[in-house]
Amino acid sequence: MRFAVDEERLGDVLQPPRSAEAFRAWTKEQAAAKPDGDCFGLAIEAVETGETVGAIGSHSADPCAGWFEYGITMGAGHRRKGYAAEAVVMLLRFMFAERRYHKCQAQIFAHNEASLVLHRRLGFVEEGRLREHVFFAGQHHDVVMMGMLADEFARLHSTSER
């Protein structure tokens, strides 16, 4: 719930407001849900403290075409500490090396400069822009389409965990 409130305040997630009880019901449902192929959600934990600092997950996947899409959210007090970069690399390593996907896609709101910088630093390439694609806070906003291919990832990052 804490992450969703942060994301909504930044305009990075567009969902109707939910009560604390609705979040508890959703969490219980998610915990009991069966895996949906290569679509899953994971908590990002600070190793030093065990605190949940964010979440990452694959929310669309086409194994026949070889692409998947993912999303990440970090708690407001945990941004710019390396957690997101480490989590993205771990997810990409798994999806490219273990699940044999060819391409990863991410949709990022154009106003989310921190996320755009992170993705460029990790090796994602801007593939396009959906102009005025979403509406929130009284106006339309662009969405930037970012992508990375498995061979691009392999050139930039180790394909095995250290």
C-alpha positions in Angstrom: 0.0 0.0 0.0 2.9 2.3 0.9 4.4 1.8 -2.6 1.1 2.4 -4.4 0.5 5.6 -2.6 4.1 6.8 -3.5 3.6 5.8 -7.1 0.1 7.4 -7.4 1.5 10.7 -5.9 4.2 10.7 -8.6 1.7 9.9 -11.3 3.5 6.6 -12.1 0.6 4.3 -11.4 -3.0 5.0 -12.5 -5.4 3.1 -10.3 -8.6 4.0 -8.5 -8.1 4.7 -4.8 -8.2 1.7 -2.6 -8.8 1.3 1.1 -6.3 -0.4 3.5 -8.8 -3.3 3.6 -8.9 -3.5 -0.2 -5.0 -3.7 -0.2 -5.1 -6.5 2.4 -7.6 -8.4 0.3 -5.5 -7.9 -2.8 -2.4 -9.1 -1.0 -4.1 -12.2 0.3 -5.4 -13.0 -3.2 -1.9 -12.5 -4.7 -0.3 -14.7 -2.1 -2.7 -17.5 -2.9 -2.6 -17.1 -6.7 -1.1 -19.8 -8.9 1.8 -18.7 -11.1 0.8 -17.4 -14.5 3.5 -18.6 -16.8 6.4 -16.1 -16.7 4.3 -13.4 -15.1 5.1 -12.9 -11.4 5.8 -10.3 -8.8 8.7 -10.2 -6.3 9.5 -8.1 -3.3 12.8 -6.2 -3.3 14.4 -6.5 0.1 17.3 -4.7 1.7 19.7 -7.4 2.6 21.1 -5.5 5.6 17.7 -5.0 7.3 15.3 -7.4 5.7 13.0 -4.5 5.0 10.8 -4.6 1.9 12.0 -1.6 -0.1 10.2 -2.1 -3.5 8.6 -4.6 -5.9 9.4 -5.9 -9.3 7.6 -8.2 -11.7 7.0 -9.4 -15.1 3.4 -8.6 -16.0 3.2 -9.5 -19.7 5.1 -12.3 -21.5 4.9 -13.8 -25.0 7.2 -16.9 -24.9 6.5 -17.7 -28.6 7.6 -14.2 -29.8 10.3 -14.1 -27.1 9.4 -10.8 -25.3 8.3 -9.9 -21.8 7.4 -6.6 -20.1 8.2 -5.7 -16.6 7.6 -3.0 -14.0 9.3 -1.9 -10.9 8.5 0.4 -8.0 10.7 1.6 -5.1 9.6 3.1 -1.8 10.2 6.8 -1.6 12.9 6.5 1.1 14.8 3.8 -0.9 15.3 5.4 -4.3 18.8 6.1 -5.7 20.4 3.6 -3.5 21.1 0.9 -6.1 18.2 -1.4 -5.2 16.3 -0.9 -8.4 19.3 -1.4 -10.7 20.3 -4.6 -8.9 16.7 -5.9 -9.0 16.3 -5.2 -12.7 19.6 -6.9 -13.6 18.6 -9.9 -11.5 15.3 -10.1 -13.3 16.8 -9.7 -16.7 19.5 -12.3 -16.0 16.8 -14.8 -15.0 14.4 -14.0 -17.9 17.2 -14.0 -20.6 19.5 -16.7 -19.3 17.1 -19.1 -17.6 13.8 -18.5 -19.4 15.4 -17.8 -22.8 13.5 -14.6 -23.6 15.0 -12.5 -26.4 13.6 -9.0 -25.5 12.5 -7.0 -22.5 10.2 -4.0 -22.7 9.4 -1.3 -20.2 6.8 1.5 -20.5 7.9 4.6 -18.6 6.0 7.8 -18.1 7.9 10.6 -19.9 7.9 12.8 -16.8 9.7 10.0 -14.7 13.2 11.2 -15.5 14.8 9.1 -12.7 13.4 5.9 -14.3 14.4 6.9 -17.8 18.0 7.6 -16.5 18.1 4.3 -14.7 17.0 2.3 -17.8 19.4 4.1 -20.1 22.2 3.4 -17.7 21.3 -0.3 -17.6 21.4 -0.4 -21.4 17.8 0.0 -22.4 17.1 1.8 -25.7 14.3 4.2 -26.3 12.2 2.5 -29.0 9.3 5.0 -29.3 7.0 7.3 -27.5 3.2 7.0 -27.2 2.1 10.6 -27.3 -0.4 11.8 -24.8 -1.2 8.1 -24.1 -2.4 8.4 -20.4 -4.6 10.9 -18.7 -4.1 11.8 -15.0 -3.9 15.0 -12.9 -6.1 16.8 -15.5 -3.9 16.3 -18.5 -2.5 13.8 -21.0 1.1 12.5 -20.7 3.5 10.6 -23.0 4.7 7.1 -22.4 8.3 6.2 -23.4 8.8 2.7 -24.7 12.2 1.2 -23.7 13.6 -2.1 -24.8 16.7 -4.3 -24.3 17.7 -7.4 -26.3 19.3 -10.5 -24.6 22.5 -10.0 -26.6 22.7 -6.3 -25.5 22.2 -7.4 -21.9 25.0 -10.0 -22.2 27.4 -7.5 -23.6 26.8 -5.1 -20.7 26.1 -7.4 -17.7 27.3 -10.7 -16.4 25.0 -13.5 -17.4 25.5 -15.3 -14.1 25.2 -14.2 -10.5 28.4 -13.4 -8.7 
